[in-house]
Amino acid sequence: MKNPISTRGIVFLAIFALLAFFSLQISIFKIEGVTSRNFTGFDFFGPVAGGFLGIAGVASVFIAKLAIFVLDPKADFTIINILWLTPMIFGAYYFWKNGLRKTSDKLGLAVPVLAMFAFWMHPIGQQAWYYALFWTIPIIAKFLPDRLFLRSLGATFSQHSIGSVLALYTGTTTAGMWTGLLPVTATERILFAIGIAASYVIFTNVLNAVDTVLDLGRYVNVEKRYVLQLNLD
């Protein structure tokens, strides 16, 4: 995005924020054994906002999450609840930065590393230390060739690292519970990564089609390598 502050740039920011807002209200399934929170439709495409809109996309994720929180009549404005807004923001940040291999990304590496140490510092986390090894995935993905699935997997596990640490420190958990979550986490995060990658390809092709009319290239990053070529011969 060369000009995200333009009128058209603000329009696209608002569109992504609205999509995020509505998808956040679609509950998919409950977060097993950790909190009373649910995974939503947003978990399957939220991080791609960073890929299309850069820092503005990360901001759109925050705007949508904050709007849902503020409009909830049962919302309890505590520091803990505000912190629960952050996991998806870092997922969008990771997806954005991991697509820019020519720029350094110390924060993208620091988040999962700090999450692992925070997990291991907790008495319960020490007993289930192996669970935090999931968060080596976004670190390893940084040093592998850029592949959309790996970028998506790294983003969803970066998000997962923050959410898990919040659950560990603010909820009641046991080492056995974290052990039982190993196959559940692996399955759900693979599904999320597939959803994120698929939604990125879909949005890329839609935006590429619109780009031929509205010249979106100055406002939205469209990775042409993910544009599907139809052979009608």
C-alpha positions as CSV (number, residue, x, y, z in Angstrom):
1,M,0.0,0.0,0.0
2,K,1.5,3.2,-1.1
3,N,-1.2,5.5,0.1
4,P,-3.4,4.0,2.9
5,I,-4.5,7.4,4.2
6,S,-6.2,8.3,0.9
7,T,-10.0,8.1,0.7
8,R,-9.9,4.8,-1.2
9,G,-7.4,3.4,1.2
10,I,-9.7,4.3,4.2
11,V,-12.7,2.7,2.3
12,F,-10.8,-0.6,2.0
13,L,-9.7,-0.4,5.6
14,A,-13.4,0.0,6.6
15,I,-14.5,-2.9,4.4
16,F,-12.0,-5.3,6.0
17,A,-13.0,-4.0,9.5
18,L,-16.7,-4.7,8.7
19,L,-16.0,-8.2,7.4
20,A,-14.0,-8.9,10.5
21,F,-16.8,-7.4,12.7
22,F,-19.4,-9.7,11.2
23,S,-17.3,-12.8,11.1
24,L,-16.3,-12.4,14.7
25,Q,-20.0,-12.9,15.6
26,I,-20.1,-16.3,13.9
27,S,-19.1,-18.9,16.5
28,I,-17.5,-22.0,15.1
29,F,-16.6,-24.1,18.1
30,K,-15.5,-23.6,21.7
31,I,-11.9,-23.4,22.8
32,E,-11.6,-26.8,24.4
33,G,-10.8,-26.9,28.1
34,V,-9.3,-23.5,28.4
35,T,-11.8,-20.7,28.6
36,S,-15.5,-20.0,27.8
37,R,-14.4,-18.3,24.6
38,N,-15.3,-19.5,21.1
39,F,-13.4,-19.7,17.9
40,T,-15.2,-17.6,15.2
41,G,-15.2,-17.3,11.5
42,F,-12.6,-14.6,11.8
43,D,-10.0,-17.1,12.9
44,F,-10.2,-18.6,9.4
45,F,-9.3,-15.3,7.5
46,G,-8.4,-12.6,10.0
47,P,-4.6,-12.6,9.5
48,V,-4.9,-12.0,5.8
49,A,-5.8,-8.4,6.4
50,G,-2.2,-7.8,7.2
51,G,-1.2,-9.3,3.9
52,F,-3.4,-7.0,1.9
53,L,-3.3,-3.8,3.9
54,G,0.0,-4.0,5.9
55,I,-0.1,-2.1,9.1
56,A,-3.5,-0.7,8.2
57,G,-4.7,-4.3,8.0
58,V,-3.4,-5.0,11.4
59,A,-5.3,-1.9,12.6
60,S,-8.5,-3.2,10.9
61,V,-8.2,-6.3,13.0
62,F,-7.9,-4.3,16.2
63,I,-10.8,-2.0,15.2
64,A,-13.1,-5.0,14.6
65,K,-12.1,-6.8,17.8
66,L,-12.5,-3.6,19.8
67,A,-15.9,-2.8,18.2
68,I,-17.2,-6.3,19.2
69,F,-15.9,-5.8,22.7
70,V,-17.3,-2.3,23.2
71,L,-20.8,-3.2,21.7
72,D,-21.1,-6.2,24.0
73,P,-23.5,-5.2,26.8
74,K,-21.9,-7.8,29.0
75,A,-18.4,-6.6,28.3
76,D,-16.2,-6.2,31.4
77,F,-13.5,-3.6,30.8
78,T,-10.6,-5.2,32.6
79,I,-6.9,-5.3,31.6
80,I,-7.2,-9.1,31.1
81,N,-10.2,-8.7,28.7
82,I,-8.3,-6.0,26.8
83,L,-5.3,-8.3,26.5
84,W,-7.6,-10.9,24.9
85,L,-8.0,-8.6,21.9
86,T,-4.3,-9.0,21.1
87,P,-3.7,-12.5,19.8
88,M,-5.3,-12.0,16.3
89,I,-3.5,-8.7,16.0
90,F,-0.2,-10.5,16.2
91,G,-1.5,-13.1,13.8
92,A,-2.2,-10.4,11.2
93,Y,1.2,-8.8,11.9
94,Y,3.0,-12.1,11.4
95,F,1.2,-12.8,8.1
96,W,2.1,-9.3,6.9
97,K,5.7,-9.3,7.9
98,N,6.4,-12.9,6.8
99,G,5.3,-11.9,3.3
100,L,8.0,-9.2,3.3
101,R,11.2,-11.3,3.4
102,K,13.4,-8.3,2.6
103,T,12.6,-6.6,5.9
104,S,13.7,-7.6,9.3
105,D,11.0,-8.8,11.8
106,K,12.4,-9.0,15.3
107,L,8.9,-8.7,16.8
108,G,7.6,-11.7,14.8
109,L,10.4,-13.8,16.3
110,A,10.2,-12.3,19.8
111,V,6.5,-13.0,20.3
112,P,6.6,-16.9,20.2
113,V,10.0,-16.9,22.0
114,L,8.7,-14.8,24.9
115,A,5.5,-16.9,24.9
116,M,7.5,-20.1,25.4
117,F,9.5,-18.6,28.3
118,A,6.3,-17.2,29.9
119,F,4.7,-20.7,29.6
120,W,7.7,-22.4,31.1
121,M,7.9,-19.9,34.0
122,H,4.4,-20.9,35.2
123,P,4.3,-24.0,37.6
124,I,1.6,-25.7,35.4
125,G,3.5,-24.8,32.2
126,Q,6.7,-26.4,33.6
127,Q,4.9,-29.7,34.0
128,A,3.6,-29.5,30.4
129,W,6.7,-27.8,28.9
130,Y,6.4,-29.7,25.7
131,Y,3.1,-27.9,24.8
132,A,5.0,-24.7,24.2
133,L,7.1,-26.3,21.5
134,F,4.2,-25.7,19.2
135,W,5.4,-22.1,19.1
136,T,8.7,-23.1,17.4
137,I,6.6,-23.3,14.2
138,P,6.3,-19.6,13.6
139,I,10.0,-19.3,14.3
140,I,11.0,-22.1,11.9
141,A,8.7,-20.8,9.2
142,K,10.6,-17.5,9.2
143,F,13.7,-19.3,7.9
144,L,12.0,-21.6,5.4
145,P,11.1,-20.6,1.8
146,D,8.0,-18.4,1.7
147,R,5.0,-20.7,1.1
148,L,1.5,-19.5,1.7
149,F,0.6,-22.5,3.9
150,L,3.7,-22.0,6.1
151,R,3.0,-18.3,6.4
152,S,-0.6,-19.1,7.4
153,L,0.5,-21.8,9.9
154,G,3.1,-19.4,11.4
155,A,0.4,-16.7,11.8
156,T,-2.1,-18.9,13.5
157,F,0.5,-20.4,15.9
158,S,1.8,-16.9,16.6
159,Q,-1.7,-16.0,17.6
160,H,-2.1,-19.2,19.5
161,S,1.0,-18.6,21.6
162,I,-0.4,-15.4,23.1
163,G,-3.8,-16.8,23.6
164,S,-2.4,-19.9,25.4
165,V,-0.2,-17.9,27.7
166,L,-3.2,-15.7,28.6
167,A,-5.3,-18.8,29.3
168,L,-2.5,-20.2,31.5
169,Y,-2.1,-17.2,33.6
170,T,-5.7,-16.1,33.9
171,G,-7.6,-19.4,34.0
172,T,-7.5,-22.7,35.9
173,T,-5.6,-25.3,34.0
174,T,-3.7,-28.5,34.7
175,A,-0.8,-30.2,33.1
176,G,-3.1,-33.0,32.0
177,M,-5.4,-30.6,30.3
178,W,-2.5,-29.2,28.2
179,T,-1.3,-32.7,27.4
180,G,-4.8,-33.6,26.2
181,L,-4.9,-30.5,24.1
182,L,-1.9,-31.6,22.0
183,P,-3.9,-33.4,19.2
184,V,-6.7,-30.9,19.4
185,T,-4.4,-27.9,18.9
186,A,-2.5,-29.6,16.1
187,T,-5.8,-30.3,14.3
188,E,-7.4,-26.9,14.8
189,R,-4.4,-25.0,13.8
190,I,-3.9,-26.9,10.6
191,L,-7.5,-26.2,9.8
192,F,-7.1,-22.6,10.6
193,A,-3.9,-22.4,8.4
194,I,-5.8,-24.0,5.5
195,G,-8.7,-21.6,6.0
196,I,-6.3,-18.6,6.1
197,A,-4.4,-19.7,3.0
198,A,-7.6,-20.4,1.1
199,S,-9.2,-17.1,2.0
200,Y,-6.1,-15.3,1.0
201,V,-6.2,-16.9,-2.4
202,I,-9.9,-16.1,-2.8
203,F,-9.5,-12.5,-1.7
204,T,-6.4,-12.1,-3.9
205,N,-8.4,-13.2,-7.0
206,V,-11.4,-11.0,-6.1
207,L,-9.2,-8.0,-5.5
208,N,-7.2,-8.7,-8.7
209,A,-10.4,-8.7,-10.7
210,V,-11.5,-5.4,-9.1
211,D,-8.0,-4.0,-9.7
212,T,-8.5,-4.0,-13.4
213,V,-11.3,-1.4,-12.9
214,L,-10.3,0.6,-9.8
215,D,-6.5,0.4,-9.8
216,L,-6.1,-1.0,-6.3
217,G,-2.4,-1.6,-6.6
218,R,-1.7,1.8,-4.9
219,Y,-3.9,0.9,-1.9
220,V,-3.9,-2.9,-1.5
221,N,-1.1,-5.4,-1.9
222,V,-2.2,-8.1,-4.4
223,E,0.3,-10.9,-4.8
224,K,0.0,-11.9,-8.5
225,R,1.5,-15.3,-7.9
226,Y,-1.7,-16.4,-6.2
227,V,-3.9,-15.2,-9.0
228,L,-5.5,-18.2,-10.7
229,Q,-5.2,-18.4,-14.4
230,L,-8.2,-20.0,-16.1
231,N,-7.5,-21.9,-19.3
232,L,-10.6,-21.7,-21.4
233,D,-9.0,-23.2,-24.5
